[in-house]
Amino acid sequence: MTNMKRKITIDPVTRVEGHGRVTIHLDEYGNVEDSFFHIVEFRGFERFIQGHPYWEAPVLVQRLCGICPVSHHLAAAKAIDQLVGIDPEGLSPAAQKLRRLLHYGQIFQSHALHFFYLASPDLLFGVDAPVEKRNVFAVAMADKELARKGIIMRKFGQEIIKALAGKRIHGVAAVPGGMQKTFFPDEREYFLSGKDIPPIYTMIDWSKEIINFMKGYHEKNRQLMDSFAAFPSGHLGMVDDSGNMELYHGKLRAINADGEVTLPDVSTNDYQKYFSEAVERWSYMKFPYLKEIGREKGWNRVGPLARINICNAISTPLAEKERQEMIAFTGRKVNNSTLYSHWARLIEMLHCAEIMKDLLQDDEIMSTDLVREGKPRQEGIGIIEAPRGTLTHHYQVDEKGMITRCNLIVSTTHNNDAMNQAVKWVANHVISRQGTITDGMLNQVEVAIRAYDPCLSCATQAVGQMALQVQLFDHNGKLVEEKIKHGS
């Protein structure tokens, strides 16, 4: 038999938000020669938002995503605040707390969605599970109580969003310099009393239960969790003045794989001094990196695992205890194992629940002192920690307040290199030397990508609706083998 070069294509990658494709290239001996994670959609928000008045930005950019519209809304709002002369510290105390409540409700519901709906099938049934097990319906059949709690936890976060923004998806809460509405006593009581929905205290208890489930899973599957898609990388996130994890407003910190600081707690307003973005011909998504380190090694992971890696501590006691236990379990200063992202994500859910409890008990969220004004500027930068990681919105306007320039660095963009490295790891460690296509092998490629909870186009994707076609070509472009997974 004549040896031939081959290409494996996975299109689309499933159970993620957006559309992506993976190609794995094999040499004539069946060894992996290269692999790529292609982002094949182009949205164009940076261009078509130009010419719009700045006050429309927080509303328009929500349409980037149906899963994390609040994150884009608040990042844009922080930038627009600066355009009207208000820095984050200049907002009224009530507006700051209401925005934080909205933000932590968003992260809570998004993390619940990813873990229970998208990631849990990989954990409950294994990376080689049959295709009919890889969905939330199978999770509900296998563990009804786990699925029930996941649904209610997500609903709780969505109800927080609805109370502040008018609706669960694409509502409007922030306005230039503040918030458009306060929190009313009956709204607060709704989340504290547990009359129609389990109260915030239950969300804390359930978050702890799910973390205990995850700790047990790691103990039983330690070799897999430690080794799967483990590779050295930088890590980026925000911290407060004490070095604690900060999800709404703080300073940017990055470390390398050994824990050495590569970005020393710099102001978010100065992000352009430190970051650059590269492009590749095979993807529409950019590749951010630290200028001082360079393109090859200056990229960083972002998101829950990165945030736990870079912070000194978590400000809420229950989440901090869990962070310390996770670090003690690994015995490592920096965790570079991709699958630990799920454990880190659940710790953040607990942190969000603790923060929401404190805010809901604070009378200031019912204040009517909501908007501040300052001296207008022509440039505004807003950076927050979205569920998936560090999110940047940067706008420039003309003298009439029309947007002339927009730069967006979405969380998943920072993880672009990391996801490609994860695909390469699976390609090199899982694919057989003969290039045989198995369903379990394909799923492991997707498991590696899903751990980053990517939002590939910042748009919602229906779970389980899309078909998967995998083709193996020889070096002459001849189709050698094909497998098709039909959508449900």
Secondary structure, 3 states (H helix, E strand, C coil): CCCCCEEEEEECCCCCECCEEEEEEECCCCCEEEEEEEECCCCCHHHHCCCCEHHHHHHHHHHHCCCCHHHHHHHHHHHHHHHCCCCHHHCCHHHHHHHHHHHHHHHHHHHHHHHHHHHHHHHHHCCCCCHHHCCHHHHHHHCHHHHHHHHHHHHHHHHHHHHHHCCCCCCCCEECCEECCCCCHHHHHHHHHCCCCCCHHHHHHHHHHHHHHHHHHHHHCHHHHHHCCECCCEEEEEECCCCEECCCCCEEEEECCCCCEEEEEEEHHHHHHHEEEECCCCCCCCEEEECCCCCCCCCEECCHHHHHHHCCECCCHHHHHHHHHHHHHHCCCCCCEHHHHHHHHHHHHHHHHHHHHHHHCCHHHHCCCCECCCCCCCEEEEEEEECCEEEEEEEEECCCCEEEEEEEECHHHHCHHHHHHHHHHHHHHCCCCCCCCCHHHHHHHHHHHHCCCCECCCCCCCCCCCCEEEEEECCCCCEEEEEEECCC
